[in-house]
Amino acid sequence: MRLYNTLTREKQEFEPQDGKTVKMYVCGPTVYDHLHIGNLRPVLVFGALRRYMELFKGWEVIYVQNITDVDDKLIARAQESGETVADVAARYTEAYFQLLDRLGVVPPTHSPRATEHIAGMIDLVQQLIEKGYAYERGGDVYFRVRAFSEYGKLSGRSVDELRSGARVAASELKEDPLDFTLWKAAKPGEPKWDSPWGEGRPGW
């Protein structure tokens, strides 16, 4: 079986690194609404790939797909409907798994919720700060794009190319317009967690 390697820009023969066990992570839905066709494509593609690996190659597939249950869009939807963020997330998470069942897609092996791993996220952000890859400003934490020499390698574009085509709103808090938020300071009425930089929530 040959798969396209985005890093090398080549199709390569795929073999599990660990005998007959394949570990696969696929970004899952942000559960603020029902899936549209763009959201659905990776669900079907990677679901089919997983089944091919299991049924035709005889491999065990450990398939992890996250559920993003805290996010700007989720917060906005909760404010519109007068519900809690948790209620909105629970409703659309249930709808997502019902959709998988109707489409005959085998559910992921693990579906971790973002809110179940806030402590781990805080730890990772702190490590990035300590290594110089991130910085705190006014309770927000930003990733320092310029500090990571490999940034843009997967997309095949340099930082300068990304900057020239960027449509990013300038912020006085950022060192660079391309820097992106890892942690957002708390705002009234939004979900929040304690952190070394004050109360807030993850940013994506």
FIZANU-431649 format. One line per 8 residues: number of its first residue (from 0); their letters; for each residue x, y, z of C-alpha. Coordinates in Angstrom, 2 decimals. Example, Ala and Ser with C-alpha at 12.3 -4.5 7.8 and 13.67 -1.06 7.14 Angstrom:
// FIZANU-431649
0) as) 12.30/-4.50/7.80  13.67/-1.06/7.14 .
***
This chain:
// FIZANU-431649
0) mrlyntlt) 0.00/0.00/0.00  1.37/3.40/-1.03  0.41/6.65/0.70  1.30/10.23/-0.15  3.80/11.71/2.33  3.12/15.44/2.65  6.55/16.07/4.15  8.54/14.44/1.31 .
8) rekqefep) 5.96/15.20/-1.44  6.18/11.58/-2.58  4.08/8.43/-2.58  5.74/5.92/-0.30  5.21/2.30/0.62  3.44/2.19/3.97  4.32/-0.35/6.63  3.40/-0.11/10.33 .
16) qdgktvkm) 6.33/0.94/12.52  5.12/-1.37/15.26  4.66/-4.79/13.67  1.02/-5.02/12.65  -0.30/-2.12/14.71  -1.11/1.19/13.02  -1.57/4.29/15.16  -3.63/6.92/13.35 .
24) yvcgptvy) -4.70/10.37/14.53  -7.27/12.39/12.57  -8.56/15.82/13.55  -12.20/15.49/14.55  -15.20/17.82/14.56  -15.78/21.04/16.44  -19.21/20.21/17.82  -21.09/23.50/17.46 .
32) dhlhignl) -23.32/22.33/14.58  -24.07/19.39/12.29  -21.29/18.39/9.91  -21.22/19.92/6.43  -19.75/18.11/3.43  -16.28/19.55/4.01  -16.25/18.18/7.57  -17.55/14.86/6.32 .
40) rpvlvfga) -14.83/14.18/3.75  -12.03/13.21/6.19  -14.51/11.17/8.23  -15.29/9.01/5.19  -11.78/8.94/3.71  -9.98/7.95/6.88  -12.81/5.66/7.94  -12.40/3.77/4.66 .
48) lrrymelf) -8.60/3.72/5.02  -8.93/2.33/8.52  -11.25/-0.47/7.36  -8.96/-1.33/4.44  -6.02/-1.65/6.82  -8.02/-3.88/9.14  -9.91/-6.07/6.65  -7.45/-6.40/3.77 .
56) kgweviyv) -4.06/-5.88/5.40  -4.85/-7.61/8.69  -3.46/-4.77/10.79  -4.78/-3.57/14.13  -5.64/0.13/13.87  -5.67/2.37/16.92  -7.65/5.28/15.53  -7.81/8.46/17.61 .
64) qnitdvdd) -10.10/11.32/16.60  -10.55/14.27/18.93  -13.77/16.10/19.74  -13.25/19.88/20.04  -15.78/20.82/22.71  -14.52/24.32/23.57  -14.00/26.89/20.83  -15.03/30.38/19.69 .
72) kliaraqe) -17.80/28.99/17.46  -19.15/26.83/20.27  -19.22/29.79/22.63  -21.02/31.93/20.05  -23.60/29.19/19.41  -24.24/28.78/23.15  -24.74/32.53/23.55  -27.18/32.57/20.61 .
80) sgetvadv) -29.25/29.67/21.97  -29.05/30.56/25.66  -27.50/27.18/26.48  -24.24/26.27/28.13  -21.25/25.41/25.97  -21.30/21.92/27.48  -24.95/21.40/26.46  -24.31/22.49/22.87 .
88) aaryteay) -21.22/20.28/22.66  -23.06/17.27/24.09  -25.95/17.61/21.62  -23.78/17.84/18.52  -21.36/15.18/19.74  -24.29/12.77/20.02  -25.48/13.83/16.55  -22.00/13.16/15.17 .
96) fqlldrlg) -21.86/9.59/16.42  -25.40/8.97/15.18  -24.25/10.16/11.75  -21.30/7.75/11.81  -23.71/4.92/12.55  -26.08/5.88/9.70  -23.16/6.04/7.25  -21.73/2.72/8.39 .
104) vvppthsp) -18.49/4.31/9.59  -16.85/2.42/12.45  -16.34/4.85/15.37  -12.76/5.77/16.31  -10.98/3.65/18.89  -10.67/6.73/21.10  -12.52/10.06/20.92  -10.90/12.33/23.54 .
112) ratehiag) -12.71/15.58/24.34  -10.56/18.71/24.42  -11.95/19.68/27.83  -10.74/16.38/29.28  -7.13/17.32/28.53  -6.79/20.96/29.57  -4.08/20.18/32.14  -1.98/18.49/29.46 .
120) midlvqql) -2.44/21.44/27.12  -1.33/23.87/29.83  1.77/21.76/30.43  2.64/21.72/26.72  2.17/25.49/26.42  4.42/26.03/29.44  7.09/23.84/27.83  6.89/25.91/24.64 .
128) iekgyaye) 7.35/29.11/26.66  10.36/27.68/28.48  11.96/26.69/25.15  11.37/30.12/23.63  8.70/29.00/21.17  5.87/30.90/22.86  5.33/34.06/24.90  2.66/35.54/27.17 .
136) rggdvyfr) 1.01/38.92/26.67  -1.83/40.15/28.83  -2.96/36.67/29.82  -2.85/35.40/26.23  -0.09/33.04/25.05  1.12/33.11/21.43  3.24/30.70/19.41  6.39/32.44/18.17 .
144) vrafseyg) 6.41/31.35/14.52  9.86/32.80/13.76  11.45/30.70/16.51  10.58/27.42/14.79  12.81/26.98/11.75  10.69/24.12/10.35  7.47/26.16/10.32  5.81/25.98/6.91 .
152) klsgrsvd) 7.64/22.83/5.85  4.48/20.74/5.54  2.78/23.39/3.40  5.93/23.90/1.34  5.96/27.64/2.02  8.45/29.82/3.88  7.47/32.15/6.71  8.05/35.13/4.41 .
160) elrsgarv) 5.69/33.64/1.80  3.08/32.98/4.45  3.41/36.52/5.77  3.08/38.12/2.32  -0.21/36.30/1.75  -1.50/36.56/5.30  -4.94/37.91/6.06  -4.35/38.13/9.78 .
168) aaselked) -5.67/41.03/11.82  -2.79/42.89/13.41  -2.58/42.80/17.19  -0.44/45.03/19.36  0.12/42.04/21.64  1.74/39.91/18.94  5.42/40.02/18.05  4.51/38.94/14.51 .
176) pldftlwk) 1.16/38.92/12.65  1.62/35.19/11.93  1.94/34.28/15.62  -1.17/32.40/16.73  -2.94/31.94/20.03  -2.21/28.93/22.23  -4.08/30.21/25.29  -6.77/32.89/25.53 .
184) aakpgepk) -7.36/35.01/28.61  -10.79/34.55/30.19  -13.73/36.70/29.11  -17.01/37.11/31.04  -19.42/34.25/30.50  -16.91/31.97/28.74  -15.55/28.61/29.96  -12.29/29.07/31.83 .
192) wdspwgeg) -9.58/27.14/33.63  -6.77/28.17/35.96  -3.32/28.44/34.39  0.11/29.98/35.14  -1.01/32.98/33.01  -4.35/33.48/34.72  -7.80/32.09/34.00  -8.50/31.27/30.38 .
200) rpgw) -8.98/28.55/27.80  -7.06/26.93/24.95  -6.80/28.62/21.57  -6.47/26.80/18.27 .
***
